[in-house]
């Protein structure tokens, strides 16, 4: 009787998550973001997994996109990770194809990433990220990303760029299931323009995350929420809210290759992203 009851509760949870995802994908959005966040050097839209979780990823930051979201998160895995993501539907609205590679070993991490968007209102935002992270004790890590903006059009490959800004990332993990993250972002000008605080909590097969982004220049705060359900090591379901825009997606694992899909309901249309990550 205990096993039957446990199976019944498990089935109810599975159905609840399934219908939640279906609701998000079939319901027209009532809220939406007013501009594309990638027009600046902020890390939104990087990675289909993070996007499906409502861009609430500052405290999660445990995959190949960590150099963008929180460089301190790079120390959460060992070895090499490669990732790429693309917007594969309705690319005439805008094209967005970030990519990156990271190496972590014994508490040290190095990372390179590129974030570029084409056909957006502010020209071609294109940034190279160079990140370094270090684990400091058993519960704390810190990281730094230098961001070099590149000029378009250009007749040569720009390894760095003509404008430099930076991100400072912090990660605190007091318990195995609980993490806190902080991202301090310098965009244009001097000093820190945005401070993003995040929390992530894992309970059995569920991971809950929330971010709040605070401006030092009197812009409105931004709120991000996400849930990831992983019933097996090969499959995940995700839903979220990216500052009012509904998001959702799925993830598949094939040996050491991770394939993720995400949809975000923007102000005028829905956008679809797919990403792939390889670990070795």
C-alpha positions as CSV (number, residue, x, y, z in Angstrom):
1,X,0.0,0.0,0.0
2,X,2.9,2.4,0.7
3,X,4.4,1.8,-2.7
4,X,1.1,2.3,-4.5
5,X,0.4,5.5,-2.6
6,X,3.9,6.8,-3.3
7,X,3.5,6.0,-7.0
8,X,0.1,7.8,-7.0
9,X,1.6,11.0,-5.6
10,X,4.5,10.8,-8.0
11,X,2.1,10.5,-10.9
12,X,0.1,13.5,-9.7
13,X,3.2,15.6,-9.5
14,X,4.2,14.5,-13.0
15,X,0.8,15.4,-14.4
16,X,0.8,18.8,-12.6
17,X,4.2,19.7,-14.2
18,X,3.1,18.4,-17.6
19,X,-0.2,20.4,-17.6
20,X,1.7,23.5,-16.3
21,X,4.1,23.4,-19.3
22,X,1.2,22.9,-21.7
23,X,-0.6,25.8,-20.2
24,X,2.4,28.1,-20.7
25,X,2.9,27.0,-24.3
26,X,-0.8,27.2,-25.3
27,X,-1.8,30.4,-23.5
28,X,-1.3,33.7,-25.1
29,X,1.0,36.0,-23.0
30,X,-0.5,38.9,-21.1
31,X,2.7,40.4,-20.0
32,X,5.9,41.0,-21.9
33,X,9.3,42.7,-21.8
34,X,9.5,46.1,-23.4
35,X,12.9,45.7,-25.1
36,X,15.4,43.0,-25.9
37,X,17.7,42.6,-22.8
38,X,20.7,41.5,-25.0
39,X,21.0,45.0,-26.5
40,X,23.3,45.6,-23.5
41,X,25.9,43.3,-22.0
42,X,23.5,41.8,-19.5
43,X,23.5,38.0,-19.6
44,X,19.8,37.4,-20.3
45,X,18.8,35.0,-23.1
46,X,22.1,33.1,-22.9
47,X,21.4,29.4,-22.7
48,X,18.0,27.6,-23.4
49,X,18.1,26.0,-19.9
50,X,18.4,29.4,-18.1
51,X,15.8,31.0,-20.4
52,X,13.3,28.2,-19.7
53,X,13.8,28.8,-16.0
54,X,12.7,32.5,-16.4
55,X,16.4,33.7,-16.6
56,X,16.6,33.1,-12.8
57,X,20.1,31.6,-13.0
58,X,22.5,33.7,-10.9
59,X,22.6,31.2,-8.1
60,X,22.2,28.1,-10.3
61,X,25.0,28.9,-12.9
62,X,26.2,25.3,-13.0
63,X,26.4,24.6,-16.8
64,X,28.4,25.8,-19.7
65,X,26.8,29.3,-19.6
66,X,28.1,30.1,-16.1
67,X,30.7,32.6,-17.5
68,X,27.8,34.8,-18.6
69,X,25.5,34.4,-15.6
70,X,27.8,34.2,-12.7
71,X,31.5,33.5,-13.3
72,X,31.9,32.1,-9.7
73,X,29.6,29.2,-10.7
74,X,32.3,27.9,-13.0
75,X,34.0,26.0,-10.1
76,X,30.9,23.8,-9.8
77,X,32.1,21.2,-12.3
78,X,35.4,19.6,-13.4
79,X,36.8,19.3,-16.9
80,X,35.7,21.0,-20.1
81,X,32.3,22.2,-21.2
82,X,31.3,23.5,-24.6
83,X,28.0,25.1,-25.4
84,X,26.1,26.9,-28.2
85,X,22.6,28.3,-28.4
86,X,20.6,29.7,-31.3
87,X,17.2,31.3,-31.9
88,X,15.9,29.0,-34.5
89,X,12.4,30.3,-35.2
90,X,11.3,33.7,-36.6
91,X,14.9,34.8,-37.0
92,X,13.7,37.8,-39.1
93,X,12.8,39.6,-35.8
94,X,16.3,39.1,-34.5
95,X,19.2,36.6,-34.6
96,X,21.0,35.6,-31.4
97,X,23.7,32.9,-31.3
98,X,25.9,33.0,-28.1
99,X,28.6,30.3,-27.5
100,X,31.3,29.5,-25.0
101,X,33.9,27.1,-23.6
102,X,35.1,26.6,-20.0
103,X,37.7,24.6,-18.2
104,X,37.6,23.9,-14.4
105,X,40.0,21.9,-12.3
106,X,40.6,21.8,-8.5
107,X,38.9,25.0,-7.6
108,X,40.3,27.1,-10.6
109,X,38.3,27.9,-13.7
110,X,38.9,29.7,-17.1
111,X,36.2,30.6,-19.6
112,X,35.7,32.3,-23.0
113,X,32.3,33.2,-24.4
114,X,30.8,35.3,-27.2
115,X,27.4,36.9,-27.2
116,X,26.2,38.5,-30.4
117,X,22.8,39.6,-31.6
118,X,21.9,40.8,-35.1
119,X,19.0,42.8,-36.5
120,X,18.2,44.5,-33.2
121,X,17.3,48.2,-32.8
122,X,20.7,49.2,-31.4
123,X,22.9,47.8,-34.1
124,X,24.9,44.7,-33.4
125,X,25.7,44.1,-29.7
126,X,28.7,41.8,-29.7
127,X,30.7,40.9,-26.6
128,X,33.6,38.6,-25.9
129,X,33.7,37.3,-22.3
130,X,37.0,36.2,-20.6
131,X,36.4,34.8,-17.1
132,X,38.3,33.5,-14.2
133,X,37.0,31.9,-11.0
134,X,38.5,30.6,-7.8
135,X,37.0,28.5,-5.0
136,X,37.7,30.1,-1.6
137,X,37.1,27.6,1.1
138,X,34.4,24.9,1.3
139,X,31.4,27.1,0.8
140,X,32.4,30.2,-1.2
141,X,33.7,31.1,-4.7
142,X,34.4,34.3,-6.6
143,X,34.8,35.1,-10.2
144,X,35.5,37.9,-12.7
145,X,34.4,38.3,-16.3
146,X,36.1,40.9,-18.5
147,X,33.7,41.9,-21.4
148,X,35.1,43.4,-24.6
149,X,32.6,45.0,-27.0
150,X,33.5,44.4,-30.7
151,X,32.9,46.7,-33.6
152,X,30.7,45.9,-36.7
153,X,31.4,45.9,-39.5
154,X,35.0,44.9,-39.3
155,X,37.5,43.5,-41.8
156,X,39.5,41.5,-39.1
157,X,38.8,39.2,-36.2
158,X,38.6,41.1,-32.9
159,X,40.1,38.9,-30.2
160,X,39.3,41.6,-27.6
161,X,37.6,44.8,-28.6
162,X,37.4,48.5,-28.3
163,X,35.4,48.9,-25.0
164,X,36.0,47.0,-21.8
165,X,33.5,46.4,-18.9
166,X,33.3,43.7,-16.3
167,X,31.2,41.4,-14.1
168,X,32.0,40.3,-10.6
169,X,30.3,37.1,-9.4
170,X,30.0,35.5,-6.0
171,X,28.6,32.2,-5.0
172,X,27.8,30.9,-1.5
173,X,26.7,27.3,-0.9
174,X,26.1,26.7,2.9
175,X,24.2,23.5,2.3
176,X,24.2,21.0,-0.6
177,X,20.7,21.9,-1.5
178,X,20.9,25.7,-1.0
179,X,22.9,28.3,-3.0
180,X,23.1,32.1,-3.0
181,X,24.5,34.1,-5.9
182,X,25.4,37.7,-6.6
183,X,26.4,39.3,-9.9
184,X,27.8,42.9,-9.9
185,X,27.7,44.3,-13.5
186,X,29.6,47.2,-15.0
187,X,28.0,48.0,-18.4
188,X,28.7,51.4,-19.8
189,X,30.5,54.1,-17.8
190,X,32.1,53.6,-14.4
191,X,31.1,51.6,-11.4
192,X,28.4,49.0,-11.0
193,X,25.1,49.7,-12.8
194,X,23.3,46.5,-11.8
195,X,23.3,44.2,-8.8
196,X,21.6,40.8,-9.2
197,X,20.9,38.7,-6.2
198,X,19.8,35.1,-6.6
199,X,18.8,32.0,-4.6
200,X,18.4,28.4,-5.7
201,X,17.0,25.5,-3.7
202,X,16.8,21.9,-4.6
203,X,14.2,19.6,-3.1
204,X,14.3,16.0,-4.3
205,X,13.9,16.2,-8.1
206,X,12.9,19.9,-8.1
207,X,15.0,23.0,-8.3
208,X,13.5,26.4,-7.5
209,X,15.3,29.7,-8.3
210,X,14.6,33.4,-8.0
211,X,16.6,36.5,-9.0
212,X,16.1,40.2,-8.3
213,X,18.1,42.7,-10.4
214,X,18.6,46.1,-8.8
215,X,19.8,49.2,-10.7
216,X,22.1,51.7,-9.1
217,X,20.8,54.3,-11.6
218,X,17.2,54.3,-10.5
219,X,15.8,51.9,-13.2
220,X,12.9,49.7,-12.2
221,X,13.8,46.4,-10.4
222,X,13.5,43.2,-12.4
223,X,12.2,39.9,-11.1
224,X,12.9,36.4,-12.4
225,X,11.5,33.0,-11.2
226,X,12.1,29.5,-12.4
227,X,11.4,25.8,-11.6
228,X,13.2,22.8,-13.0
229,X,11.8,19.3,-12.5
230,X,14.2,16.4,-13.3
231,X,12.4,13.1,-12.9
232,X,15.4,11.2,-14.3
233,X,19.0,12.0,-15.3
234,X,17.9,12.0,-18.9
235,X,15.0,14.4,-18.9
236,X,13.9,17.8,-17.4
237,X,10.9,20.1,-17.6
238,X,11.2,23.8,-16.8
239,X,8.9,26.8,-16.4
240,X,9.5,30.4,-15.3
241,X,8.7,34.1,-15.4
242,X,11.3,36.4,-16.9
243,X,10.4,39.8,-15.5
244,X,6.8,39.2,-16.5
245,X,7.3,37.2,-19.6
246,X,6.2,33.5,-19.4
247,X,8.9,30.9,-20.2
248,X,9.1,27.1,-20.5
249,X,11.2,24.4,-21.9
250,X,12.5,20.8,-21.8
251,X,15.9,19.2,-21.6
252,X,17.4,15.9,-22.8
253,X,20.6,14.2,-21.9
254,X,22.3,11.8,-24.3
255,X,25.4,10.4,-22.6
256,X,27.4,13.6,-22.1
257,X,25.5,15.8,-24.5
258,X,22.7,18.0,-23.2
259,X,20.1,19.3,-25.5
260,X,17.8,22.1,-24.2
261,X,14.8,23.9,-25.7
262,X,13.1,27.0,-24.4
263,X,10.3,29.3,-25.4
264,X,9.7,32.9,-24.1
265,X,6.5,34.9,-24.7
266,X,7.7,38.3,-25.6
267,X,5.7,41.5,-26.0
268,X,4.7,40.9,-29.6
269,X,5.6,37.3,-30.3
270,X,7.1,34.1,-28.9
271,X,10.7,33.2,-29.4
272,X,12.2,29.7,-29.5
273,X,15.7,28.8,-28.6
274,X,17.7,25.5,-28.7
275,X,21.1,24.9,-27.1
276,X,23.6,22.0,-26.9
277,X,26.3,21.4,-24.3
278,X,29.1,18.9,-24.3
279,X,31.1,17.9,-21.3
280,X,34.3,15.9,-21.2
